[in-house]
C-alpha cells in the first residue's frame, strides 16, 4: 500500500513561483506497477479534492519517484 500526497497549487503568490500546499492523500492499493498508475491516482485525487471544475487544474499529486509506503497489516497484528 502506498500513500501519495495531494497538493493544491497556489498561483497567487507574490514570488512568481507556484506554492504547493498539502491537502490530503490517496492510497494506491495496487501491488504491481502499471503503465497508468500515476494518471489514475491524479484523476482520483482531482475527483476527491477539487472544489469546482476550475479548481481541477490546481490539484497535483506527489512525484511517483518519491515513494512512501505504509505498513500492511499482517494476520498476526490487531486481529480479532
HELIX and SHEET records of a PDB file:
HELIX    1   1 UNK A   37  UNK A   49  1                                  13    
HELIX    2   2 UNK A   54  UNK A   58  5                                   5    
SHEET    1   A 3 UNK A  19  UNK A  28  0                                        
SHEET    2   A 3 UNK A   2  UNK A  10 -1                                        
SHEET    3   A 3 UNK A  59  UNK A  61 -1                                        
END                                                                             
